[in-house]
Amino acid sequence: MTAILQDNDNVTGQVLYMALELSNTKWRLGFSRGDKQRQVSIEAGDLGALASQMALAKEKLKLDPACGIRSCYEAGRDGFWIHRHLFGQGIDNVVIDSASIEVNRRQRRAKTGSVDVQSLLKLLIRYWGGERKVMSVVRVPSLDEEDQRRLHRERERLLKERGGHSARLKALLIAHGQRLEITRDFPARLNALRSAAGYPLGADLIAELRREYERYRLVAEQIKTLEEAQRERVEAAPDGATEQIQRLMQLKGIGQQSSWVLTREFFGWRQFKNQRQLGACAGLTPTPYSSGASEREQGISKAGNRRIRSLMVELSWLWLKYQPGSALSRWYRQRYAEGGKRMRRIGIVALARKLLIALWRYLRDGVVPEGAEFKAV
């Protein structure tokens, strides 16, 4: 097996395999030529030390200094900058989905940087040996494609932050029997506010409420700024992605934010060969368990893009409301609407997958979902 890999990898007949186990302070590097291995540690982010260790590994493993390098590391907090650096150095790097890595099924198993690097090296050699399904390789976006995801992801985080400030304001007031809506005149209303029992609120409590409201208003203004930036980009001279956003927004039940996320996270830069790939990337594929006489359904895989998965479930409910005459809505009502709550929840996930496929075909081939209605111009 090793001889075959070395003979066919490149014109020199040799290749160096490298696996990187990344952490906040140290990088564990594993090198192999197919049989022998070498491991070292360097400071995190030290690209000079990384280049030196690659050259030293070729020398220690008795490889040609001009031989090719194939590397891998797990997708995580470090993102794709390391991949771009390695690719720029002429290295064939792949970024691995951590969930696809094989692990020992024993209840107690060793887990160290050295063990993880060895596992990555084995997978990398098998991958380049032809076993392409031995691990899942992450599709790396371009710099522009990655940057285009920033607006809606920041908005998502700010919405959670605004909700936290709102909940804190209400909790402080409820502790004294008051329930106020968070409106623009909230600070002015605090001046004359008393508890439900009639006693005045403490000065420190009033001051805390004012500071919390200021944070709430700041986050709310930032959300408005982001949404305005999104609107301006959609209305400006469109590129391929913004054209997709505009087309999705023409359908009833789909608004700007849903269209934006679907395009920036999914349709705008990913290429899908079939509906199976599409469903798997969203984590909406079933995971049956069948062993002997035991058969059961474990639910959807949840291994894909969590933003798309949750968004499609929300869009499915909206689709039922605003597209009641569509074929998808009729299918859901006939099969799930008469069941209980659990059956309807199962059905809405099934509808989410079907709707995602229908929207993909609409954008790719121009096939309008059967019975779907467009918004009035």
N, C-alpha and C positions, 0 to 999 in steps of 0.2 A: 504493500500500500504506500509506504514511504517513498520507495523508488519511483513509483508511478507519479506521485505528486511532484517530486523533484525534477523528473524528466520533462513533464508537460507544463510546468508553471510559467516559464519564460524562456527567452532565447539562451540564457546562460545555463539552464537546467537546474537552477537553484533558486530558492525563495526563503525569506525569513518571515516567520509568523510572529506577530506581536499582539499581546493582549494587555489592555490597561484597566486596572482596578482603581477607580478614582475615589478620593475622599477629600475632605476639606484641607488637610494639612499634608498628606503624603499621597503619591501615586505609586502603586505597585505595578511594576512592569514584568511581564513574562515573555520570554523569547523561546522559539523552537524552530528547528529545521525539519521537523517531522518525527524525529526520534529523540534527540537530546534536547534538554531544556535548560534555561537559565532565568533566574529571577533576581531583580534588584528593586530598590525603592529610591525615589527622588522626591524633592520638594514639589508640592502641588503647583502647577503652572510654570515650572522651570523648563522652558522649551530648549534652552541650551543644553541642559543636562539630558533631556530626552534625546536630542540628536547625538550627543556623545555616547549614550548607552546603546543606541541603535548601531553605531559604528563599532563599538566594542563587542556587541553581541555577534556581529558578523565575524569578527576576529576570533572570539572564543569558540564559536561553533564551527569555525573553519569553513566559512562561506566566502564566496567572491565578494569583494567590496562593492562591486557594481550590481550585485543581485537585487532583485525586486523585494519589496516589503509589503506584506498584507497584514492589516491590523484590525482591531475591533475594540469597542468599549460599550458599556451599557448606557442607554438613554437615561438621563437624570437631570439634576440641577445644573450641571455644566453646559447643558444644551449642545449646540452644534459647532461652537467655535473651534474646538479641538479637531473635529472632522474637517472643517474648512482648512485649518492649518496643515493637517496631514495630507489632504488632497492636493494642496498647493505645493507640497514637497514631492509629489509624484507617488504617494503611497496609496494603495488600494484599501481604503478604510470602510468599514461598515459599522453602523450604530445599531445595537441590538435592543429589541424590546425585552426588558427584564423578565416579564411574565412568561416569556417563551423559553427560558433557560431551564434545562433539565436539572432536577434536584433529587437528592436521595430521599426516599420516602420514609426512612426510619424516624421515629419520634424524636430521638436525640441524634443529631448529626453535627459534625464539625463544620464550623463556618469561620474561616479566617481569610485574610487577604491572599495568602499563598494558595489556599484551596480554591478560592474563587478564580484566581488567575489561571490555575491549571484547568479548571472546567471551561473557561472561556477559550483557552488555547485548543483544547480538544474539539470544541464546537466549531472553532474557526477552521481547523484543518479539515474536519468533515464537511463543512460548508463548501470550501473550495475544492474538495474532492468529489463534489457532485451531489451531496445530500443537501439540497437547497431548502428542504422543509425541516431541517434539524433545528432551526431557530428562525425567528421572525425579524427581518431587517426593517428598520424604520426608514420611511421616505423622508429625506432631508430637504426642507424647503430652501429656496434661495433667500438671500438677505432681504430682498424686497417683499417676498411672500411672507417671511417671518415678521417683518416690520408691520405689514398690513393687519396683523392680528392684534396689535397692541391696543387700538382704540376700544374694541368691544370687550377685551379682557380687563382693561382698566375700568371700564364702566361696570362690568360685572362685580369687580372687587369693591368699587365705590358704592354700589347699591347695597351690598351687605354691610358696609361701614355705616351708611346712612340709616339703615334699619337698626343697627346697634345703638346709634345715638338716639333715635326715636324711641326705642324700647327703654333706654335708660331714663329719658325725660319722663315718660309715662310712669315708670316704676317709682321714681322719686316722688311724684305727685300722688300716686295711688297709696303710698305709705301714709299719707295724711288725708285720704278720703277724697281727693280731687281727680277729676278726669277731664283733661283739656286737650283739644285738638291742636296739633302743631301748625299754627298759621303764622303769617308775617307779623301780626300784632301780639305774638306770644310774649315778648319782653315787656311790653306796656301793660299787659294783663297781670303780670307778676306783681306789680306795685301794690295793687289792692287785693291780692289773693290771700284768702284765709283757708284754714283747714275746714273739713266738713263739720267738725265739732265746734267751730267758731273761733279757735285760738289762732293768732298770727303765726305765719311760718318764720323760722329762724333766719337770721341774716346770712349765715354761712350757706344754708340750703338755697336761698334765693340767688346768692352769688354763684353757687355750683350750677344751678339751673341755667343761669345766663351764659356761663362758659360752655356748658354742654350744648345750648342752643346755637351758639356761635360756631361750634364745630359742625353741628348739623347743617347750618346754612352754608358753610364753606364747601362741604361735600356736595350739597345739592347744587350749588353754582358750578362746581367742577363737572358734575354729571350733565348739566345743561350745555356746558361748553363742548363736551365730547359729542353729544348728540347733534349739536349744530355743525360741528366739523364733519360728522358723518353725512348730514343732509347736503352740505356744500359739495362734498366729493361725489355723491350720487348725482347731483344736478349738474356738475361740471362735465366737461368733455369726457365721455365715458371710454374706459378701456374694456377689455374682455370681462373682467370681474364686475365692474359697475353695471355693465349691460345685463349681466345675469341677475344682479340685485334688482334692477328696474323690471325685468321680466317676471321675477317672482312676486314683486309687489303688485303686479297687475291682477293677481289671483285674490279673490275674496278670502279673508281669514289669515292672510300673510302680510305682515307689516314690515316696516323698515328694519327693525332690530333683528327679527327672525331671518329676513333675507340677507342681511349683512353677515350674520354669524354663519349661516349655511354656506355662503359663498367664500368668505375669508377662511373658514376652518375646513371646508370640504370641497365644494364644487369648483372653486376658483383656481386651484392649483393641483389637486389630486386627479389622477387618471385611473378610472376603474374599467376593467375589462368586462365585467358582468355583474349581475345583481348580488351574487354571493360575496364577491369582494366588497361591494358597497355595504351590505348588511354587516359583514364581519368587522369592517373598519369603524362602524358605529356601535359595535357591541350588541347588536340586536338579533343575533343568530341564536337559535335554540341549542341547548347542550343536553342531548339525551343520554341517559345512563342505562345500558343494557348489558347484563352479565348473567348468562344462564337463564333462570326463570325470573330474575329480577329485572324489571323494566320501569323506569320512571323518567320524568322530565325535570331537569334541574333548574329550569328557567333560562333566561338569556345569558349570554357569556359575559357581558359588561366589560369586555376586554378592549373596546375601542375608544373613540373620542367621547368623553363623558358629556361635554357641552352639547354635541349634536344629539346624543341619546336623550338627554333630558329635554332639549328643545323640541325634538320630534314628538315626544309624548304630549307636551303642551300644545303643539301645533295640531295634533290629532284631535284633541278636545275642541279646539277652535274650528277645525275643519268640519266636525260634526255640526257645529252651531251655524257656521256661515256657508257651508256647502252641503245642505241637507239632501239635495237632489243628485249629488254625485254618486257614481257607482261604488266608490269606497264607503261612503256613508251608508248606502243601502246594504252593502255587504255586512257592515258592522251591526246594523240594527237587526238584520235577519238572524245573525249568528250569535250575538252576545247581549243585545239590549234587554232581552227578557230574562236574563240570568240574574244572579245575585251580585253583590258588590265585588266579590272575588272574580267572578266570571267577567265582569265588565273591565276590571283592571287588567286581566289577562288579554282581553280583546283589544284594549286600547294600545297595548304594546305591539300586538300583531298589526293593528292599523298603522302604527308609527312606522313599522318596517315597510309596509306596502306603500304608504304615502311618500317615504323617502325615495323609494324606487321610482314612483310615478314622477316626482319632481326632478329626479336625475334624467329620466327620459325626456321630460319636458324641456330641460335646458340643453341636453345633448342633441336630441333628434327633433325637437319642436312638437312632440306628441303631447297634446293637452290632455290632462287626466279626464277620463270619461265623465261627462256630465258636469264638469267644473264650470263655474261662472266667473266672469271677469268683473272688476270694479268699474263703475260708471266713470267715464272720462269727464 
